[in-house]
Amino acid sequence: MDVEAAKHAAGEAAAALVEDGMRVGLGTGSTARWFIIALGRRIDAGLRASGVATSYATQRLAEEHSIPLHELTRSGLDLAVDGADQVDAALNVVKGGGGALVREKIVAGAARRFVVIVDESKSVTHLSGPLPVELLGFGVEHTLGALEATGARFFLREAPDGSLEHSENGNLLADGLYPAISDPHALADALAALPGVVDHGLFLGMAERVLVGRDDGTVEDRTR
Ligand code: A5P
């Protein structure tokens, strides 16, 4: 399977949704990259649109592709487009494999429309782990214990040199190895209630549309 072709197809399809004058949330990761490249091409061809980046990598990519960037303001965004690690039939999503989940959730939540772009390998019947979370460093061992009481082993992410990985917000990242997430809403509520958890990678009821790219270049359009 040509995963890159599938990601490319989904990114191109999402870029076609951007209308003149839109302010757009720009996601992070290898699928969002194709969206950013395609949007840059449309801007080069005369489309007027601007973006809010969800990570420094995305900021650099957007700058390379002539997408004007701005801060997130109170008026929000017209559209946000981002990749995902898993998507279920109800368009609930797990995100954060790339460690940008907090900014990604802020940007997706600020957008009137949130569109997720994935290749077919991300489509699942039921969500499961690894579920990324962002944690404050203070009291992290206690927070990990409280997280594990929700039904999964949690592991702090490490950088290649063995040091603890930090998000761009300066916090720690961990992944919860849930064998299955039978009630995503109950788990999201439980995680959000834990002091020390900045946010988690469950994006529930946020995506209005999921574009699933296939390696033959076609795109399945799933709408809620
Ligand atoms: C970044 O923190 C993530 O939420 C990514 O959007 C997600 O992991 C999907 O990334 P890929 O498109 O690279 O698989």
Residues whose N, C-alpha, C, O or C-beta is under 5 A from the ligand:
A	BS01	A5P	T28 G29 S30 T31 A32 G83 A84 D85 K95 G96 G97 G98 G99 A100 L101
